[in-house]
Amino acid sequence: MNTEDVLNEFRGAGALREGHFVLSSGLHSPVFLQKNLVFQHPDRTERLCKALAAKITEAVGQVDLCVSPAVGGIIPGYETARHLGCPSVYVEREGGEFKLRRAFSIPEGARIAMVEDIVTTGLSSRECVEAIRKAGGNVVVAACIVDRSGGRADPGAPLVALARLDVPAYPADQLPPELAAIPIEDPGSRRLKG
């Protein structure tokens, strides 16, 4: 599966949106990938995650566990793990940082794939990788469905992306005039208060 195939899955689900969006990272972008519109379809999710599992295996061989950041990474993490033939767990924010909860643990010496949905800056991925390492895990790969940084994101481990895009993202004080003229939508989840 190549980048165009991945984008076709997003297009087919109505999940490739254009406008003016504030991303979870706080950056502004003219493109938003509404992955939940894709993940509501088991067939699309299976195709994407099966291809990501194959790419992970090609890059690092067999892994023992997939760990994902909640909430966005839970579905792709689980489905990718299913195709890798390994368990899937996730980290959740507690006191502002990711931690293993719900009696999840990391087996000693386990080779771990950190699986994320979409990477923009790599911040959530780095925080997840750090939490895994604090719990004694050996992260051999950080994997995602879409790397929208064009390969510039640093997830804290070698990155494997099913699709790589170079989508512009701007700090709020550096918006191009054409983007600043469009009303802002804030579909991200990081700033939600629960």
N, C-alpha and C positions, 0 to 999 in steps of 0.2 A: 504494500500500500504506500503510495507516495503522497506528497503534500496536496496535490490536486484531488486525489481520492478522498482525503480527509476533509478538505473544504467542501467537497460535494456532499458528504454526510451532513455537514453543518448547514449547507444551503438547503438540502432536502428536508431538514427539520425546521427551517425558518430561523436558524440560530446564528447566521452571519449577518450582523446588523451594522448599518452605517448611520452616523449622526455625530453627536458630541457626548462622550461618555467619560465619567470619572471611574477609573478602574479601582480595584481593591487596593492597589499600591498607592493610590492618591494621584497618580498621573492621569492626564487627560488624553483621549485618543478618538480619532474619527471612526474606529472600527471596534466593535465589541463582539466577542464570541460567547453567545448565551448557551453554554455547554449543557445546562439542565434541560433545554429543549431537545438536545441530542440524547442525553442519558435517560429520558423518559421512554425511549424506544429500545427495548432489549435487543432487537436485531441490529440496530446501528451500533449500540454500545458493544455488542459482542464482536462485530467486525473490527471496530477500532482497537479494542483491548486484545483481541487475538493477535492482531498485527503488531501491537506494542509488545506483547509477550514474546513473539518471535524475534523482535529486534533486541530485546533485553537478552535473550538466550544467545543470540548471535554475538552480542557485544561482550558478555561476561560469563556465559555458561549458565549452569543451573543455579538458582537461588533457593533459599530455604524459607523465606518469609517476605511478604510485601507489607510495608508500613506506609500509611497515607496520612496527610493532614485532614482533620475534620474541618469543614463539612464537605467541601467540594471534591476532595480526593477519595472519599469513601467508596463511591460507586465504581470509578475506574480502577481503584486499588483492588477491590474485591474481584471484579471481572477479570482483571489482568492476572491476579493470583490464581483464579480458576483455570486459566489457560497455561499457567506455569506449573500447575499441580502442587501448589503450596498454600499454607494458610495466609490470611489477610487480617491485619489489625490496624488500628488507627490511633493517632494522638489527638488530644483535645486541649484547648486552652484552659488553663487553670491559673488564676493569678497573673494573667497576661502572657504566659508562656506555655508552649506545647509540652504535654506530659502523657505518658501511658496511664490509662485509667481502666476501669471496668474489669479488673483482674487480668488485663493483658500483660504479657511479659515477653521478653526476648530470650530465646534459648542461647546459652553460651556457645560462641563460635559460629552462630548462624550468619550466613551470607544474605544480606538484606538488600532488596530493591525498594527504594523510596519511590512511590508512585503518586504522581500529581496529575491534575487535570490540565491546567494551562499555566505556563510560566511566563511572566512578564519581566520582572526584575530578579526573580529568584529568592526574594525575601522569605516567603512562606516555606519554600523548599529548604532553604538554609536553616530556618528555625526547626523544621521537622528533622532534618539530618542531625542537627545538634542535639535534639531531644533523644533521638535513637542512640547516638554515641554516648550521651550521659547515662543511658540505661544499659550500656555495655555492648551495644550493637556494632556490627561491622558493615557499614554501608558500602556496597560494591558498585552501586549505580543509582543515579537519580534519573527517573524516567517520567515522561509526560506525553500527553496526547499532542499538545501544541506548544511549541516554544515560539512565542510571538516577539522575542527579542532579537531574532536573526542570529542567534548563537552567542550573544553578548552576556546573557544572564549567568550568574555564578550561583548554582544551587548548593555548593559545598561538597559535591562529589561529581564524578564524570557524568555528563548529561547525555541521555539517549532520548531523542524526540521523534515521535512518529511523523510530525509535520513541523517544518521550520518556516516561520514567516518573519518578515522585517516590517512590523507595523509601527508607525510612529506613535510615540507617547511623550507628552510634554508636561513639565511642571506648570502649575496654575499661572505662574507669573511669566511664562514664556510661550503662550499660545499664539499660533499664527492667526492673523486676522480672520481668515475664512472659517476657522474652527471657533474662534471667540464669538462670531456672529450667530452661531447655532445654539438654541437652548440646551442646557445641560441635563443629561440623565445620569443617575447614580445607581446602577444596577449591582454594584459590588457588595460583598458581604462583610468585609473586614471591619467596617465602621458600625455595623448593626449592634445595637444594645439589646441583650437578651434578658 
